Amino acid sequence: MSKYITVFLNLSVESKELAKVTDDLVKLPEVVDAYEVTGEYDVIAILQVEDIQSFRELLKDKILKIEGVRSTVSSVVLYGPRTHNKDQTRSRARFLE
């Protein structure tokens, strides 16, 4: 069993702040990957946290304080048949400027 909880975080962002929000997100150590996407949300971030309390604090104290973040919807992974070790697969999304 993994020692981390994985969370898929969908973010709605003010369009003029999209690049800044993405840049600020990927600086957080809990953010494993982040993607600017089309559709209902603007950014999808994959987070790994130690527990639900850590996720709550990250969301409340850091992510929701990033200028330009309008709202979030999170999905906590309950089971993943193809999970990977965070240290082996940790990557950062690279965005075109």
N, C-alpha and C positions, 0 to 999 in steps of 0.2 A: 504494500500500500504506500502511496506517495505521501511524503511529509508536508506537501503543499496542497492548498485548495486552488483550483483553477477557476477563473471567472472570465466570461466573455462579457465585455462592457461595451454597449452601444451608446454612442454619444451624438446628441444633436448640438450643432455648433453654429454660431453666427458666421455667415459665409466669409466676411472680411477678416475673420480671426482664424480661419481654418489652418493655415500654415503654422501660426504661432501656437495654437492649441496642440497640434500634432508634435511640434518640436518640444513643447513643455512636457507632454505625456511621455515621450521616449526617454526623457532624462530621469524619470522615476525608476528606481531599481526593480520595482514590482511589475513593471510593464515588460512583458516578454516580447510581444509583437504589437504593432499598431498599423492599421491600414486606413487610408482615405478611401471611401467607397461611395457607390451610387446607391440610390434607394431611399428608404425612409430615414436612415441615419447617415451621418456624415463621416464618422470615424468608428471603427471597431478596434478595441484594444483587448489583448489577451493578457490577463494578470495572473500572477501566482503569489499567493499570500499564505501566511502560516495558519490563520484561522479566520473565522467570520468576524471576530472583533477587529482583527488587523485590517480586514477589508473595509469594515465600517469606518475606521479611523482614516484610512487612505482616501476613501471616497469623500468623507465629510471634511477632512482637514487639508487635503491637497487637490484632488481632482475637481471637486465642485468649486474650488477657489481659483481655478485657472480662468483668466479672463477670456470670455467668448464661449464657454461651456454653458449651454442653455438647459440641457436635461440629460439624464442617463437612464438606461434600462439595463439591468444586469441579469446574467444567467450563470448560476453556480453549477459547475460540472459535478454531477453525482457519480458518474461512471464513464470511463473512457477506455474502450478495449484496446486502443492503440495510443497509450500514453507514453511520454518520453521523459527522461530525466531532465530537469531544468538546466543543470550545468552542462549537459551534453548537447542540448539543442537550442540553448539560449541564442536568440538572434534579435537584431534590431531591424525594423523595416527602414529601407532607405527611400527617401522621397526626392523626386525631381524638384529642382528649384526653378 
